[in-house]
Amino acid sequence: MGETDTAPAAPAPPMPDLTVLEVFPDQGERFYKAVFVHSKQGTTYRMIAKILSTGRLDIVRFACDLGSDGIMAGKWGIRLIESQPLTRFDAEIATIQKEITDNGEEVHGVWPHDLTSIQDVAEQASSLEAWLLKAAKEIVSS
């Protein structure tokens, strides 16, 4: 009989979180805008964009569940949309609203956050984190 390797297998590399949008300020990138779009039936979409040094946007959008504490869970329908003109962000909000109504649901509200007036990326990240929690809790309580 052949020999069997009894050494434990190397752990698989962790799966990257596709809903995270990394910003590299040393490459001229910064956050652009973020938004929640929520249906009255409970479907929540989150979208965030960063502006590239070229002036174009990378956008990440996904649907998720929101817990009673406003924490996002159960992410699905993840889309990365790369190198788009600035107008794509607002067009994508309209697309999300249409998807909600096409699914027979009603749009409950849109919670936007504009990060363009903040120049420091660390301050943008802090502002984004505070807004995410505040908006998510607002959505859950409404």
N, C-alpha and C positions, 0 to 999 in steps of 0.2 A: 504494500500500500504506500501511497505517497505521503509526504510529510504535510502536516497542517500547521499553518502559522497561527499560534495562539495569542500573539500580541494584539492588543486592542487596535482597532482600525483608527486611523487619524480622524478627528472630528471634521465634519463638513464645515466649510467656511460659512460664517453667518450670512443670511440673506440680507441684502441692503434694503432699507426702508425706502421704497420707491415714492413715498409721499413726502419725503424730506427734500427740500430744495437748498442745496449748498450754495453759498455766495462767497466768492473769492475777491475781496476788495483790492488785493494786490494786482489783480487782472482787470481792474476797472469795473467790477460788478457791484451792484447793490440791490437791495429789495426794491420792488416797485409798488405793488398793491396786493391786497388780499381781500377775499370776500367769502361770506357764507351765504348760500341760498337755501331756504328751507321751505318745505311744503307743509300744508296743514295736516297732511296725513303722516308726517314724521320723517320724510326723506330729507337728508341734509347733504348738501354739496359744499366742499371747501375748495377754494382755488387760491393759489399764490403765484406771483410772478416776480422774476428778477430781471433787471435790465442789464444787458451785456455791454461791454465796452464799445460795441458796434452800434448801440442805440436800439437794438432789437431785444425781444423778450423771450425768455424761456418760461413756460407756464406748467405748473402741475395742478391737476384737478382730480378730485375723487369724491365718491359718495361715502358716507359713514353714518354710524349710529352715534347718538349723543347720550351719555349716561345722565342720570339726574343731577350729577355734580358738574356737568358740562364737559366732561372728558370724552374725547373722541375714541371710538372703538369700532371694530367690525368694518374696516375700510375695504371698499371694493370699487370696481370701475375706474381704476387708476389710469390716468392719461398724462403723458409727458408730451408737451407741444413745444418744439424747439424753434428758435430763431424766427420769431414772428414780429410783424410791425406792432407798434404800440396800440393801434386800434383793435387788435385781436382780443385784448383783455375784455373790453366792453362787449365786443361781439360774442365772446365766449359766455359771458353772463346771460346774454339773450338766448344763446343756444341751450344753456342749462334750464332756463325758465321754460323754453319750448319743450325740452325733454320731459320736464315735470308735467306739463299740461298734456303732452302726447301720451303719457302713462296714465292719464285719467285722474291726476291729482291737481290740487290747486296751490299756487305759489302763496306762501304765507308771508314771506318777507325776504329782503336782501340786506345784509349787513356788510357794508364795504369798509375798508381801511386803507387810506392812501399814505404811503410811506415816503413819497417823493420829496417832502419838505425836510426830512431828516437826512443829513449828509453822512453821519457816522454810522457804519454798519452795525456796530455793537449797540448803539442807541436804537437803531431800527429793529434789531432782534429783540431787544427788551420791550419796545413798544408793541411789536407784533405778539409777543408772548402774553403781555397784559391784555391786549385786545382780544386774542383768541379765547382766553378764559372768560372775560367779561361778556363777549358776544355769545359764546356757547351757553353760558348760564342764562342770559337773556332769552335765547331761543328755547331752552328747556322750560323756563318758567312762563313763557307766553302761550 
